[in-house]
Amino acid sequence: MADRNTNAESDKKPWTLTVCGLGAIAGLLAMLLLAGPTGGRELPDIVRFIGHFHPVILHLPIGIFALIMFQELVAVFGRRGDAARNSALLPLFFGAGSAVLAAIAGFLLYQGHAEEYGGNALAERHLWGGLIFACAAVATLIVRVWTLSFLASAWYYRVMLFCSVGLMGFASHDGASMTHGSNYLTEYAPGWIQVGLGAEEMGLRTKGTPKSSVVSGDERKVYTDIVAPILERRCVQCHKQGKAKGKLRMDRYDLLLKGGKEGVGIEPGSAENSNIVTRIELPEGDEERMPPEGKPAIEDSEIEVLKWWIDQGADPEKLLRDFMVPKEVQRAITRLP
Ligand code: HEC
């Protein structure tokens, strides 16, 4: 298409594509700024509907860019000059286009579940990693078209391509860690591979402790971000300042420890001996069971997380990534309402 004879025609093309491309990049950057809590505003279901296509679409740019990369490496090391010049344009167009679609769906996925993903360091890094990669993919396409129309060195384009693929690797790794856990690939690896990858030092080595893993990069504070919201949902309405039933307040960590008429609320290190757990686990129909009958019940996943945190010492400061989190508890955390 960059044939000298058709220069007049191809002169126009890069402009249209460049303007559209820059528009796409601006849109992606705007998403980066817009992403965040929705302020309690419930977004329409269509947002989540489109968002849930993210895991489907994202494999397109990965596959296409892997192919382009391979093609380009063959061109470089096969010493065939820029033989693959024109042939990469169509795949690149689809690669960049699908990267933009995947990024849009990813953004909607994030927004649609902002309560869950907001404040989760891994999810946030994946969001901006994915958006920046999509920008780089579009920029690569633009650079490619310009190098073609000026018959400039393919290296301008190659550098962009290699950077984009690097960013893609970074973003996909975070995405995979989010869905499968950071030890998914090494979990069943032979011991020497785990050692080689430093999995052991990172606490990822699973041999012998196959049921726990570090939720690496998860910066959520267990008390503030996970436990307190559970109590807030199920208990605090009756156990707060001005309405402290049984003289127990659960809206503050120190008061939760202190307890009420019957003594301490929680016994760090022992869920079994913690009054709030005892009350929650009383049989149905028992008058002292909490939350009282008629009030929204506390769910099993919430009880599981609560008990795990108390058994681990009920630390008010620790982050999720500071713990070896049993698989059941990880699952319970993802299932929290
Ligand atoms: C609808 C109001 C209500 C909700 C919601 C509620 N409680 Fe209570 N709670 C009470 C009342 C009333 C008492 C006092 C009567 C009693 O001791 O059973 C009480 C007492 C308690 C006590 C005994 C405190 C003491 O030292 O005497 C504990 C422990 C407790 N609640 C835990 C919980 C937990 C944990 C939750 C959430 C899972 C919860 N409550 C949710 C009303 C509530």
Boltz pocket constraint, residues with backbone or C-beta under 6 A from the ligand:
constraints:
  - pocket:
      binder: B
      contacts: [[A, 231], [A, 234], [A, 235], [A, 236], [A, 237], [A, 238], [A, 239], [A, 245], [A, 246], [A, 247], [A, 248], [A, 259], [A, 260], [A, 261], [A, 262], [A, 263], [A, 265], [A, 275], [A, 276], [A, 277], [A, 279], [A, 280], [A, 287], [A, 288], [A, 290], [A, 291], [A, 292], [A, 295], [A, 298]]
      max_distance: 6.0
